[in-house]
Amino acid sequence: METPLTRHISFDRPPYNLSDYEKTGGYQALRKALTAMGPADITKTVQESDLKGRGGAGFNTGMKWSFVPMTGDHPIKYLICNADEMEPGTFKDRMLMEGNPHQLIEGMIISAFAIQANISYIFLRWAYKKAARLLRHAIDEAYAAGYLGKNILGTGYNLEMYLHTGVGRYICGEETALLNALEGKRATPRTKPPFPQISGLFGKPTIVNNVETFCNIPHIINNGPDWFKSLGGGSDAGTKIYGISGRVKRPGLWELPMGVTMRELIEVHAGGMANGYGFRGALPGGASTDFLVKEHLDVKLDFKSVAAAGSRLGTGTMIILDDHTCPVGFVHNLEHFFAQESCGWCTPCREGLPWTEKILLSIERGEGRLEDLQLLDMHTRFLGPGNTFCALAPGAMEPLQSALKYFREDFEKHINQKKCPWR
């Protein structure tokens, strides 16, 4: 099994410096891209590889790049790495940045060349202090080696790269809110269209991709799209950084073929449930995804299969609900987070999420009414897709609507017994 993203990551030692990275073949893909391929060739290669965005949306990366205008009418373009990893239960990008920062930088330079951007940013979560230190050092090394700056590799191509740390707002994971934050404005989402590929940062054509997405680029350029597609084990190409948090024997991260089943991820790689605990359900792609339960254990973890099962692959980092944890308290904790992180830009999210959180809190305290379940059902519809300015509130409704579907009896017990049965 090939593991291109993590092959050179080991936390028993510091991450490779530039010299060590080059000895493993690092920056050879950049040389190939800048000296033997044109921007259109790179975009076509990435599009044919069927690399889908690893931040959660799952859109074809090369196709996204193809929407950037390539005429001389747009001398300023931007490339941005969304490293603001604040989805609860998600920590895969942190591992990639701390374990092999040059892999990310090389992928970004190639991607910037493909769209002919001359300025790039890494928008990093404020809490990732170690990643910030390592990235700054790696960027400095890349400048010193001529991989960044003016006339890269003697090709006449110029690229500046900046590290920008956010201030800890979940909404900055939404790409247009991220752009507003980077411009020094309030982090609120923008209306689409225009899409960032046409009018993004400071009104210029902009591409925003996830850390894991960029890390795949050097390997696709080196080995070709057919190689990348051969790595997948389901309907999607490549490998994926999967993760599990919760009461399993070995919580963590693994690079596996796209399409591994939930059962294999939990029972083989995570070692099964911790002793004395049973499996009730899981959020397959972070907090803003629908629960999957026992009947879904053999679902393949790729974008199409998880969607068919009624959820989303999201970030591919799973949060386990065990049989000793109260589902109502579990979901209340998530809704408290989402209500706190609403940017306040649109009424359904600003008003609906706090109200949802208060209803759940009253049920958890034993003060709920059966009518409250109807109110919660109503909120999952009114805060769902198409009713809000961005995907924050609809994402917040996914664990709630699926908990009401699969664990409704637990909600009713809280109300009828006037207490949390798990305490």
FIBAFI-290409 format. One record per residue (C-alpha): residue number from 0; x, y, z; residue in one letter. Coordinates in Angstrom, 1 decimal. Each point is the difference from the previous one (the first is absolute). Layout:
REM FIBAFI-290409
(site NUM; (X; Y; Z); 'A')
...
//
This chain:
REM FIBAFI-290409
(site 0; (0.0; 0.0; 0.0); 'M')
(site 1; (1.5; 3.3; -1.1); 'E')
(site 2; (-0.1; 3.0; 2.5); 'T')
(site 3; (1.4; 2.9; -2.0); 'P')
(site 4; (-1.2; 2.7; 2.5); 'L')
(site 5; (1.4; -1.5; 3.1); 'T')
(site 6; (2.9; -2.1; -1.2); 'R')
(site 7; (2.5; 2.4; 1.2); 'H')
(site 8; (-1.8; 1.0; 3.2); 'I')
(site 9; (1.3; -1.3; 3.4); 'S')
(site 10; (-0.6; 1.6; 3.3); 'F')
(site 11; (3.0; -1.8; 1.4); 'D')
(site 12; (2.2; 2.7; -1.6); 'R')
(site 13; (-0.4; 3.6; -1.1); 'P')
(site 14; (-1.5; 0.6; -3.5); 'P')
(site 15; (2.3; -0.1; -2.9); 'Y')
(site 16; (1.9; 3.2; -0.7); 'N')
(site 17; (0.4; 1.1; -3.6); 'L')
(site 18; (3.1; -2.1; -0.6); 'S')
(site 19; (-1.6; -3.2; 1.3); 'D')
(site 20; (-3.2; 0.7; -1.9); 'Y')
(site 21; (2.0; 0.4; -3.2); 'E')
(site 22; (1.7; -3.3; 0.6); 'K')
(site 23; (-3.4; -1.8; 0.0); 'T')
(site 24; (-0.8; 1.6; -3.4); 'G')
(site 25; (-1.4; 3.2; 1.4); 'G')
(site 26; (-0.5; 2.9; -2.4); 'Y')
(site 27; (0.6; -2.3; -3.0); 'Q')
(site 28; (-3.7; 0.4; -0.8); 'A')
(site 29; (0.4; 3.8; 0.1); 'L')
(site 30; (3.0; -0.2; -2.4); 'R')
(site 31; (-2.1; -2.2; -2.4); 'K')
(site 32; (-3.0; 2.3; 0.2); 'A')
(site 33; (1.9; 3.2; -0.6); 'L')
(site 34; (2.4; -1.2; -2.7); 'T')
(site 35; (-1.8; -2.8; -1.8); 'A')
(site 36; (-3.7; 0.9; 0.4); 'M')
(site 37; (-2.1; 3.1; -0.7); 'G')
(site 38; (-2.7; 1.2; 2.4); 'P')
(site 39; (-2.8; -1.5; -2.2); 'A')
(site 40; (1.9; -3.4; 0.1); 'D')
(site 41; (0.1; 0.0; 3.8); 'I')
(site 42; (-3.7; 0.9; 0.3); 'T')
(site 43; (-0.9; -2.7; -2.5); 'K')
(site 44; (2.1; -2.6; 1.9); 'T')
(site 45; (-1.6; 0.9; 3.3); 'V')
(site 46; (-3.5; -0.1; -1.5); 'Q')
(site 47; (0.6; -3.4; -1.6); 'E')
(site 48; (1.3; -1.4; 3.3); 'S')
(site 49; (-3.5; 0.7; 1.5); 'D')
(site 50; (1.6; 1.4; 3.1); 'L')
(site 51; (-3.0; 1.3; 2.0); 'K')
(site 52; (0.3; 2.7; 2.6); 'G')
(site 53; (1.0; -1.4; 3.3); 'R')
(site 54; (-1.5; 2.8; 2.1); 'G')
(site 55; (-3.5; -1.5; -0.1); 'G')
(site 56; (-1.7; 1.3; -3.2); 'A')
(site 57; (1.5; -2.8; -2.3); 'G')
(site 58; (0.0; 2.1; -3.2); 'F')
(site 59; (2.5; -0.9; -2.7); 'N')
(site 60; (3.1; 2.1; 0.7); 'T')
(site 61; (1.2; 0.3; -3.6); 'G')
(site 62; (-3.5; 1.1; -1.2); 'M')
(site 63; (0.0; 2.6; 2.8); 'K')
(site 64; (3.3; 1.4; -1.3); 'W')
(site 65; (-1.3; 0.0; -3.6); 'S')
(site 66; (-2.5; 2.7; 0.9); 'F')
(site 67; (2.8; 2.5; 0.6); 'V')
(site 68; (0.4; 2.4; -2.9); 'P')
(site 69; (3.4; -0.5; -1.7); 'M')
(site 70; (0.1; 3.1; -2.3); 'T')
(site 71; (2.3; 2.9; 0.5); 'G')
(site 72; (-2.9; 2.1; 1.3); 'D')
(site 73; (0.6; -1.3; 3.6); 'H')
(site 74; (3.7; 0.7; 0.9); 'P')
(site 75; (-0.7; -0.6; 3.8); 'I')
(site 76; (-1.3; -3.3; 1.2); 'K')
(site 77; (0.1; -1.7; 3.4); 'Y')
(site 78; (0.4; -3.5; 1.2); 'L')
(site 79; (-1.0; -0.8; 3.6); 'I')
(site 80; (0.3; -3.0; 2.2); 'C')
(site 81; (-2.8; -0.4; 2.5); 'N')
(site 82; (1.8; -1.4; 3.0); 'A')
(site 83; (-2.6; 1.4; 2.5); 'D')
(site 84; (-0.8; -3.5; 1.2); 'E')
(site 85; (-2.8; 0.7; 2.6); 'M')
(site 86; (-2.5; -2.8; -0.8); 'E')
(site 87; (-0.5; -1.9; 3.3); 'P')
(site 88; (1.6; -3.4; -0.2); 'G')
(site 89; (2.4; 1.0; -2.9); 'T')
(site 90; (3.7; 0.1; 0.4); 'F')
(site 91; (1.4; -1.5; -3.3); 'K')
(site 92; (1.4; 3.2; -1.4); 'D')
(site 93; (1.9; 0.7; 3.1); 'R')
(site 94; (1.8; -3.3; -0.4); 'M')
(site 95; (0.9; 0.8; -3.6); 'L')
(site 96; (1.3; 3.4; 0.8); 'M')
(site 97; (2.0; -1.0; 3.1); 'E')
(site 98; (1.2; -3.2; -1.6); 'G')
(site 99; (1.1; 1.2; -3.5); 'N')
(site 100; (-0.4; 3.7; -0.6); 'P')
(site 101; (2.0; 0.1; -3.2); 'H')
(site 102; (-2.5; -2.4; -1.6); 'Q')
(site 103; (-2.7; 2.6; 0.5); 'L')
(site 104; (2.2; 2.8; -1.3); 'I')
(site 105; (1.0; -1.9; -3.1); 'E')
(site 106; (-3.6; -0.8; -0.8); 'G')
(site 107; (-1.0; 3.6; 0.4); 'M')
(site 108; (2.8; 1.3; -2.3); 'I')
(site 109; (-1.1; -2.4; -2.7); 'I')
(site 110; (-3.6; 0.9; 0.4); 'S')
(site 111; (0.8; 3.7; 0.0); 'A')
(site 112; (1.9; -0.4; -3.3); 'F')
(site 113; (-3.0; -1.9; -1.5); 'A')
(site 114; (-2.2; 3.0; 0.5); 'I')
(site 115; (2.8; 2.5; -0.5); 'Q')
(site 116; (-0.4; 1.5; 3.5); 'A')
(site 117; (2.9; 2.1; 1.3); 'N')
(site 118; (-1.1; 0.3; 3.6); 'I')
(site 119; (-0.9; -2.8; 2.4); 'S')
(site 120; (-1.2; -0.3; 3.6); 'Y')
(site 121; (-0.2; -2.7; 2.6); 'I')
(site 122; (-3.0; 0.9; 2.2); 'F')
(site 123; (0.9; -1.9; 3.2); 'L')
(site 124; (-2.1; -0.8; 3.1); 'R')
(site 125; (1.2; 2.3; 2.8); 'W')
(site 126; (0.5; -3.0; 2.4); 'A')
(site 127; (2.4; -1.8; -2.3); 'Y')
(site 128; (3.2; 1.6; 1.5); 'K')
(site 129; (2.3; -2.9; -0.8); 'K')
(site 130; (-1.2; -0.1; -3.6); 'A')
(site 131; (0.5; 3.7; -0.3); 'A')
(site 132; (3.6; -0.2; 1.2); 'R')
(site 133; (0.8; -2.9; -2.4); 'L')
(site 134; (-1.7; 1.6; -3.0); 'L')
(site 135; (1.8; 3.3; 0.5); 'R')
(site 136; (3.3; -1.9; 0.1); 'H')
(site 137; (-0.9; -2.0; -3.1); 'A')
(site 138; (-1.1; 3.1; -1.9); 'I')
(site 139; (3.3; 1.7; 0.8); 'D')
(site 140; (1.9; -3.1; -1.2); 'E')
(site 141; (-2.0; 0.0; -3.3); 'A')
(site 142; (0.8; 3.7; -0.5); 'Y')
(site 143; (3.7; -0.6; 0.6); 'A')
(site 144; (0.0; -2.9; -2.5); 'A')
(site 145; (-1.7; 2.0; -2.7); 'G')
(site 146; (-3.3; -2.0; 0.1); 'Y')
(site 147; (-1.8; 3.2; 1.1); 'L')
(site 148; (0.5; 3.6; -1.0); 'G')
(site 149; (1.2; 1.4; -3.3); 'K')
(site 150; (0.9; -2.1; -3.1); 'N')
(site 151; (-0.7; -3.4; 1.5); 'I')
(site 152; (2.4; -2.6; -1.4); 'L')
(site 153; (1.0; 2.5; -2.7); 'G')
(site 154; (-3.5; -0.2; -1.7); 'T')
(site 155; (-1.0; 3.6; 0.5); 'G')
(site 156; (-2.8; -1.0; 2.3); 'Y')
(site 157; (-0.4; 2.0; 3.2); 'N')
(site 158; (-1.9; -1.0; 3.2); 'L')
(site 159; (-0.2; 1.5; 3.4); 'E')
(site 160; (-1.3; -2.1; 2.9); 'M')
(site 161; (-1.3; 1.3; 3.3); 'Y')
(site 162; (-1.1; -1.7; 3.2); 'L')
(site 163; (-3.1; 1.6; 1.6); 'H')
(site 164; (-1.4; -1.2; 3.3); 'T')
(site 165; (-3.7; 0.4; 0.7); 'G')
(site 166; (-1.5; 0.9; 3.4); 'V')
(site 167; (-2.1; -3.1; 0.5); 'G')
(site 168; (-3.3; 0.3; -1.8); 'R')
(site 169; (-1.7; -3.1; -1.4); 'Y')
(site 170; (-1.6; 2.0; -2.8); 'I')
(site 171; (3.4; 0.6; -1.5); 'C')
(site 172; (-0.2; -3.6; -1.3); 'G')
(site 173; (-2.5; 1.4; -2.5); 'E')
(site 174; (2.1; 1.2; -2.8); 'E')
(site 175; (-1.6; 3.4; -0.6); 'T')
(site 176; (-0.1; 0.8; 3.7); 'A')
(site 177; (3.7; -0.9; 0.0); 'L')
(site 178; (0.6; 2.5; -2.8); 'L')
(site 179; (-1.8; 2.8; 1.9); 'N')
(site 180; (2.2; -0.8; 3.1); 'A')
(site 181; (3.1; 0.1; -2.1); 'L')
(site 182; (-1.0; 3.4; -1.3); 'E')
(site 183; (-0.3; 1.2; 3.6); 'G')
(site 184; (-3.8; 0.0; 0.0); 'K')
(site 185; (-2.6; -1.7; 2.2); 'R')
(site 186; (0.0; -3.8; -0.8); 'A')
(site 187; (-3.3; -0.3; -1.7); 'T')
(site 188; (-0.8; -2.0; -3.2); 'P')
(site 189; (-0.5; 1.7; -3.3); 'R')
(site 190; (-2.8; -0.4; -2.6); 'T')
(site 191; (0.8; -2.4; -2.8); 'K')
(site 192; (0.2; 0.7; -2.9); 'P')
(site 193; (2.5; 1.4; -0.6); 'P')
(site 194; (2.1; -2.9; 1.1); 'F')
(site 195; (3.5; 0.4; 1.3); 'P')
(site 196; (1.5; -1.4; -3.2); 'Q')
(site 197; (-1.2; 3.2; -1.7); 'I')
(site 198; (-0.2; 2.5; 2.9); 'S')
(site 199; (1.7; -1.1; 3.2); 'G')
(site 200; (2.6; 1.6; 2.2); 'L')
(site 201; (0.0; 3.8; -0.6); 'F')
(site 202; (-2.3; -0.6; -3.0); 'G')
(site 203; (2.6; -2.0; -1.9); 'K')
(site 204; (-0.2; -3.7; -1.3); 'P')
(site 205; (0.7; -2.3; 3.0); 'T')
(site 206; (0.3; -3.7; 0.7); 'I')
(site 207; (-0.6; -1.3; 3.5); 'V')
(site 208; (0.9; -3.6; 0.7); 'N')
(site 209; (0.5; -2.2; 3.1); 'N')
(site 210; (3.4; -1.1; 1.4); 'V')
(site 211; (-0.5; -3.7; -0.9); 'E')
(site 212; (-1.1; 1.0; -3.5); 'T')
(site 213; (3.2; 1.9; -0.7); 'F')
(site 214; (2.1; -2.7; 1.5); 'C')
(site 215; (-1.2; -2.4; -2.7); 'N')
(site 216; (1.1; 2.2; -2.8); 'I')
(site 217; (3.8; -0.9; -0.2); 'P')
(site 218; (-0.8; -3.7; 0.0); 'H')
(site 219; (-2.5; 0.4; -2.8); 'I')
(site 220; (2.5; 2.0; -2.1); 'I')
(site 221; (2.8; -2.5; 0.6); 'N')
(site 222; (-2.0; -3.2; -0.6); 'N')
(site 223; (-2.9; 1.0; -2.2); 'G')
(site 224; (-3.8; -0.1; 0.2); 'P')
(site 225; (-0.4; -3.7; -0.7); 'D')
(site 226; (2.3; -0.9; 2.9); 'W')
(site 227; (-2.0; 2.3; 2.3); 'F')
(site 228; (-3.3; -1.6; -1.0); 'K')
(site 229; (1.4; -3.5; 0.6); 'S')
(site 230; (0.5; 0.8; 3.7); 'L')
(site 231; (-3.7; 0.3; 0.7); 'G')
(site 232; (-2.0; -2.9; 1.2); 'G')
(site 233; (-3.4; 1.3; -0.7); 'G')
(site 234; (-1.6; 2.5; -2.4); 'S')
(site 235; (2.5; 2.7; 0.8); 'D')
(site 236; (3.7; 0.3; -0.8); 'A')
(site 237; (3.0; 0.2; 2.2); 'G')
(site 238; (0.6; -0.6; 3.6); 'T')
(site 239; (-1.6; 1.8; 2.9); 'K')
(site 240; (1.1; 1.0; 3.5); 'I')
(site 241; (-2.7; -1.6; 2.1); 'Y')
(site 242; (-0.3; 0.6; 3.7); 'G')
(site 243; (-1.9; -1.2; 3.1); 'I')
(site 244; (-0.6; 1.6; 3.3); 'S')
(site 245; (-2.0; -1.5; 2.8); 'G')
(site 246; (0.0; -3.1; 2.1); 'R')
(site 247; (1.9; -2.4; -2.3); 'V')
(site 248; (3.2; -1.8; 1.0); 'K')
(site 249; (2.3; 2.0; -2.4); 'R')
(site 250; (-1.4; 3.4; -0.9); 'P')
(site 251; (2.1; 1.7; -2.6); 'G')
(site 252; (0.6; 0.6; -3.7); 'L')
(site 253; (0.7; -2.3; -2.9); 'W')
(site 254; (0.7; 0.5; -3.7); 'E')
(site 255; (-2.1; -2.6; -1.8); 'L')
(site 256; (-1.5; -0.6; -3.5); 'P')
(site 257; (-3.1; 2.1; -0.6); 'M')
(site 258; (-3.0; -2.3; 0.6); 'G')
(site 259; (1.1; -1.9; 3.1); 'V')
(site 260; (-3.1; -1.1; 1.9); 'T')
(site 261; (-1.0; 1.3; 3.4); 'M')
(site 262; (0.4; -3.5; 1.4); 'R')
(site 263; (3.6; -0.3; -1.1); 'E')
(site 264; (0.9; 3.4; 1.2); 'L')
(site 265; (-1.5; -0.6; 3.5); 'I')
(site 266; (0.8; -3.7; 0.5); 'E')
(site 267; (3.3; -0.4; -1.8); 'V')
(site 268; (1.8; 3.3; 0.1); 'H')
(site 269; (-1.5; 1.4; 3.3); 'A')
(site 270; (0.1; -3.4; 1.6); 'G')
(site 271; (-3.8; -0.1; 0.7); 'G')
(site 272; (-1.9; 1.6; 2.8); 'M')
(site 273; (1.7; 0.5; 3.3); 'A')
(site 274; (-0.6; -2.8; 2.5); 'N')
(site 275; (-3.5; 0.2; 1.6); 'G')
(site 276; (-1.4; 2.4; -2.7); 'Y')
(site 277; (-2.2; -0.8; -2.9); 'G')
(site 278; (-0.6; 1.9; -3.3); 'F')
(site 279; (-3.2; 2.0; -0.4); 'R')
(site 280; (0.9; 2.4; -2.8); 'G')
(site 281; (2.5; 2.3; -1.6); 'A')
(site 282; (0.3; 3.3; -1.7); 'L')
(site 283; (2.1; -1.0; -3.0); 'P')
(site 284; (1.5; 3.3; -1.0); 'G')
(site 285; (0.2; 2.3; 3.0); 'G')
(site 286; (-2.7; 1.6; 2.1); 'A')
(site 287; (-2.1; 1.4; -2.9); 'S')
(site 288; (-0.9; -3.4; -1.5); 'T')
(site 289; (-3.0; -2.3; 0.6); 'D')
(site 290; (0.3; -3.0; 2.2); 'F')
(site 291; (0.6; -3.4; -1.5); 'L')
(site 292; (-0.9; -3.0; 2.2); 'V')
(site 293; (0.6; -3.8; 0.2); 'K')
(site 294; (-1.9; -0.7; -3.2); 'E')
(site 295; (2.5; 2.2; -1.9); 'H')
(site 296; (3.2; -1.6; 1.2); 'L')
(site 297; (0.7; -1.5; -3.4); 'D')
(site 298; (-0.5; 3.3; -1.8); 'V')
(site 299; (3.1; 1.0; -2.0); 'K')
(site 300; (1.4; 3.3; 1.2); 'L')
(site 301; (0.0; 1.9; -3.3); 'D')
(site 302; (-2.0; 3.0; -1.1); 'F')
(site 303; (-2.7; -1.9; -1.9); 'K')
(site 304; (-0.5; -2.9; 2.3); 'S')
(site 305; (-0.3; 2.0; 3.2); 'V')
(site 306; (-2.4; 2.4; -1.7); 'A')
(site 307; (-2.1; -3.0; -1.1); 'A')
(site 308; (-0.1; -1.1; 3.7); 'A')
(site 309; (-1.4; 3.4; 1.0); 'G')
(site 310; (3.1; 1.9; 1.2); 'S')
(site 311; (3.1; 1.7; -1.4); 'R')
(site 312; (3.6; -1.1; 0.0); 'L')
(site 313; (1.0; 3.5; 1.1); 'G')
(site 314; (3.6; 0.0; 1.3); 'T')
(site 315; (0.1; -3.8; 0.4); 'G')
(site 316; (0.7; 0.3; 3.7); 'T')
(site 317; (-2.5; -2.0; 2.0); 'M')
(site 318; (-1.5; 0.8; 3.4); 'I')
(site 319; (-1.3; -3.2; 1.8); 'I')
(site 320; (-3.1; -0.1; 2.1); 'L')
(site 321; (0.3; -2.9; 2.5); 'D')
(site 322; (-2.7; -1.7; 2.0); 'D')
(site 323; (1.0; 1.7; 3.3); 'H')
(site 324; (-0.4; 3.6; -1.4); 'T')
(site 325; (-3.3; 1.8; 0.0); 'C')
(site 326; (-1.0; 0.9; -3.6); 'P')
(site 327; (-1.9; 3.1; 1.2); 'V')
(site 328; (3.0; 1.3; 1.9); 'G')
(site 329; (2.3; -0.9; -2.9); 'F')
(site 330; (-2.1; 2.0; -2.5); 'V')
(site 331; (-0.6; 2.9; 2.5); 'H')
(site 332; (3.7; 0.4; 0.3); 'N')
(site 333; (0.4; 0.3; -3.8); 'L')
(site 334; (-2.9; 2.4; -0.3); 'E')
(site 335; (1.4; 2.2; 2.7); 'H')
(site 336; (3.2; 0.2; -2.0); 'F')
(site 337; (-1.8; 0.9; -3.3); 'F')
(site 338; (-2.2; 2.6; 1.7); 'A')
(site 339; (3.1; 1.6; 1.5); 'Q')
(site 340; (1.7; 0.0; -3.3); 'E')
(site 341; (-2.8; 1.5; -2.1); 'S')
(site 342; (1.3; 3.1; -1.7); 'C')
(site 343; (-3.4; 1.6; 0.5); 'G')
(site 344; (-0.3; 1.0; -3.7); 'W')
(site 345; (-3.4; -1.6; -0.7); 'C')
(site 346; (-3.1; -0.2; 2.2); 'T')
(site 347; (-0.6; -3.8; -0.1); 'P')
(site 348; (3.5; -0.8; 1.2); 'C')
(site 349; (0.4; 2.9; 2.4); 'R')
(site 350; (-3.4; -0.6; 1.7); 'E')
(site 351; (-0.7; -3.7; -0.7); 'G')
(site 352; (3.2; -1.6; 1.2); 'L')
(site 353; (-0.1; 1.6; 3.6); 'P')
(site 354; (-3.7; -1.0; 0.2); 'W')
(site 355; (0.7; -3.5; -1.0); 'T')
(site 356; (2.8; -0.2; 2.5); 'E')
(site 357; (-2.3; 1.3; 2.8); 'K')
(site 358; (-2.7; -2.6; -0.8); 'I')
(site 359; (2.6; -2.8; 0.1); 'L')
(site 360; (1.4; 1.3; 3.3); 'L')
(site 361; (-3.5; 0.0; 1.5); 'S')
(site 362; (-0.6; -3.6; -1.2); 'I')
(site 363; (3.4; -1.1; 1.4); 'E')
(site 364; (-0.9; 1.6; 3.4); 'R')
(site 365; (-3.3; -1.9; 0.1); 'G')
(site 366; (-2.1; 3.1; -0.6); 'E')
(site 367; (-1.0; -0.8; -3.6); 'G')
(site 368; (-3.4; -0.6; -1.5); 'R')
(site 369; (-1.1; -2.4; -2.7); 'L')
(site 370; (-0.9; 3.1; -2.1); 'E')
(site 371; (3.7; 0.9; 0.1); 'D')
(site 372; (0.8; -2.9; -2.4); 'L')
(site 373; (-2.4; 1.6; -2.5); 'Q')
(site 374; (1.8; 3.3; 0.4); 'L')
(site 375; (3.4; -1.7; -0.6); 'L')
(site 376; (-1.4; -1.7; -3.1); 'D')
(site 377; (-1.2; 3.4; -1.2); 'M')
(site 378; (3.4; 1.5; 0.5); 'H')
(site 379; (1.8; -2.7; -1.9); 'T')
(site 380; (-2.2; 1.0; -3.0); 'R')
(site 381; (0.1; 3.8; 0.3); 'F')
(site 382; (3.7; 0.0; 0.6); 'L')
(site 383; (0.7; -2.5; -2.7); 'G')
(site 384; (1.5; 0.5; -3.5); 'P')
(site 385; (-1.3; 3.0; -2.0); 'G')
(site 386; (-1.3; 1.9; 3.0); 'N')
(site 387; (3.3; 1.5; 1.3); 'T')
(site 388; (2.8; 2.1; -1.5); 'F')
(site 389; (2.6; -2.8; 0.3); 'C')
(site 390; (0.3; -3.6; 1.1); 'A')
(site 391; (0.7; 0.6; 3.7); 'L')
(site 392; (-3.5; -0.4; 1.2); 'A')
(site 393; (-1.0; -2.8; -2.4); 'P')
(site 394; (3.2; -1.9; 1.2); 'G')
(site 395; (-1.0; 0.6; 3.6); 'A')
(site 396; (-3.4; -1.6; -0.7); 'M')
(site 397; (1.5; -3.2; -1.4); 'E')
(site 398; (0.9; -1.6; 3.4); 'P')
(site 399; (-3.2; 1.2; 1.5); 'L')
(site 400; (-2.4; -1.2; -2.7); 'Q')
(site 401; (1.7; -3.4; -0.1); 'S')
(site 402; (0.1; -0.3; 3.8); 'A')
(site 403; (-3.8; 0.6; 0.0); 'L')
(site 404; (-0.3; -2.7; -2.7); 'K')
(site 405; (2.1; -2.7; 1.6); 'Y')
(site 406; (-0.1; 0.9; 3.7); 'F')
(site 407; (-3.4; 1.5; 0.5); 'R')
(site 408; (-0.8; -2.5; 2.8); 'E')
(site 409; (2.8; 1.5; 2.0); 'D')
(site 410; (-1.5; 3.5; -0.4); 'F')
(site 411; (-3.4; -1.3; 1.1); 'E')
(site 412; (1.5; -1.7; 3.1); 'K')
(site 413; (1.6; 3.3; 1.1); 'H')
(site 414; (-3.5; 1.7; -0.3); 'I')
(site 415; (-2.0; -2.8; 1.6); 'N')
(site 416; (2.4; -0.7; 2.8); 'Q')
(site 417; (0.7; 3.7; 0.6); 'K')
(site 418; (3.7; -0.7; 0.2); 'K')
(site 419; (3.0; -1.2; -2.1); 'C')
(site 420; (-0.2; -3.8; 0.3); 'P')
(site 421; (3.8; -0.2; -0.5); 'W')
(site 422; (0.8; 1.8; 3.2); 'R')
//
